[in-house]
């Protein structure tokens, strides 16, 4: 989303080396940049909150905005087992909570985000940036 998709094949090799159990969401995301990813996996290494993203990929395009909106509604509470959960109460370097995966899915599946743009944990600015980068390849990051 930041204009470095060409680096993902190298990153995918590291992920494969370090993770004997592949992740369904991550494989689906990587498949847009790295050939031969296993997009049939139905499990996520971190079940909550990420397993709910799998049905977004499988849904019809008209159902995807509603599914992302539901995902974002549940995202923070579903993240309660993640290390970042409640970090605002204990960490002086807290910068906010963002569902980066919701942004990536929105961008890659070209989902109309108008119904959830203002959702609390949705980084709409990042999606806007990625879409501009896609339209204007000459503005790639250096």
C-alpha positions in Angstrom: 0.0 0.0 0.0 3.0 2.2 0.3 4.3 1.5 -3.1 6.7 -1.3 -2.3 4.8 -4.3 -3.7 7.8 -5.3 -5.7 9.5 -6.3 -2.4 6.8 -8.7 -1.3 8.3 -11.8 -3.1 11.4 -11.5 -0.9 9.3 -10.9 2.2 7.2 -14.0 1.3 10.3 -16.2 1.4 11.1 -15.0 4.9 7.5 -15.6 6.0 7.7 -19.1 4.6 11.0 -19.8 6.3 9.8 -18.5 9.7 6.2 -19.8 9.7 5.7 -23.5 9.1 1.9 -22.9 9.5 0.7 -20.6 6.8 -2.0 -18.0 7.4 -5.1 -17.8 5.2 -5.5 -14.1 5.3 -1.8 -13.4 4.7 -1.7 -15.8 1.8 -4.7 -14.1 0.2 -3.0 -10.7 0.6 0.3 -11.9 -0.7 -1.4 -13.5 -3.7 -1.9 -10.1 -5.4 1.9 -9.7 -5.6 3.4 -13.1 -5.3 2.4 -16.0 -7.7 1.4 -19.4 -6.4 0.2 -18.5 -3.0 -2.2 -21.0 -1.3 -5.5 -19.0 -1.2 -7.5 -22.1 -0.2 -6.3 -22.0 3.5 -9.2 -21.6 5.8 -7.3 -20.9 9.0 -5.4 -17.8 10.4 -2.4 -18.2 12.6 -4.0 -15.6 14.9 -7.7 -16.7 14.9 -9.1 -13.5 16.3 -9.7 -11.1 14.8 -8.3 -12.2 11.4 -10.4 -15.3 10.5 -13.4 -13.0 9.7 -11.4 -11.6 6.8 -11.5 -14.8 4.9 -15.2 -14.5 4.2 -14.7 -11.0 2.8 -12.4 -12.5 0.1 -15.0 -15.1 -0.7 -18.0 -12.8 -0.7 -19.6 -11.3 -3.7 -18.4 -7.7 -4.4 -21.7 -6.2 -3.3 -21.5 -7.9 0.1 -17.9 -6.9 0.8 -18.5 -3.3 2.2 -21.0 -4.6 4.7 -18.6 -7.4 5.8 -15.7 -5.0 6.2 -17.9 -2.6 8.2 -18.8 -5.5 10.6 -15.2 -6.6 10.8 -14.2 -3.1 11.8 -17.0 -2.9 14.4 -15.7 -6.1 16.1 -12.0 -5.5 15.4 -10.8 -4.0 18.7 -12.6 -6.3 21.1 -11.6 -9.3 18.9 -8.0 -8.2 19.2 -8.0 -8.6 23.0 -5.4 -11.4 22.8 -3.0 -9.4 20.6 0.0 -7.7 22.2 -1.2 -4.2 21.1 -4.5 -4.5 22.8 -5.0 -1.8 25.5 -1.5 -0.5 24.8 -2.8 3.0 25.2 -3.0 2.3 29.0 0.6 1.1 29.4 2.8 2.4 26.6 4.0 5.9 26.3 4.8 5.4 22.6 1.2 4.5 21.7 0.2 5.9 18.3 -3.3 4.6 17.9 -5.1 1.5 16.7 -5.4 0.7 13.0 -6.8 -2.3 11.2 -4.1 -2.3 8.5 -5.5 -5.5 7.1 -8.9 -3.9 6.5 -7.2 -1.2 4.5 -5.2 -3.7 2.5 -8.3 -5.8 1.8 -10.2 -2.7 0.8 -7.5 -1.7 -1.6 -6.7 -5.0 -3.1 -10.3 -6.0 -3.7 -11.2 -2.4 -4.8 -14.0 -2.2 -2.3 -16.1 1.0 -2.1 -15.3 2.2 1.4 -17.8 5.0 1.5 -20.0 3.2 4.0 -17.2 2.6 6.5 -14.6 5.4 5.8 -15.2 7.0 9.2 -15.0 3.7 11.2 -12.9 4.2 14.2 -10.0 1.8 13.3 -10.0 2.2 9.5 -7.0 4.0 8.0 -8.9 5.7 5.1 -6.0 8.0 4.4 -3.7 5.0 3.7 -6.3 3.5 1.3 -6.6 6.9 -0.5 -2.8 7.1 -0.7 -2.5 3.6 -2.2 -5.2 4.3 -4.7 -3.4 7.5 -5.8 -0.1 5.6 -6.1 -1.8 3.0 -8.3 -3.3 5.7 -10.6 -0.1 7.7 -10.7 2.8 5.3 -10.8 5.3 8.1 -11.3 4.6 9.3 -7.7 6.1 6.1 -6.3 7.9 6.4 -2.9 11.6 6.7 -3.0 
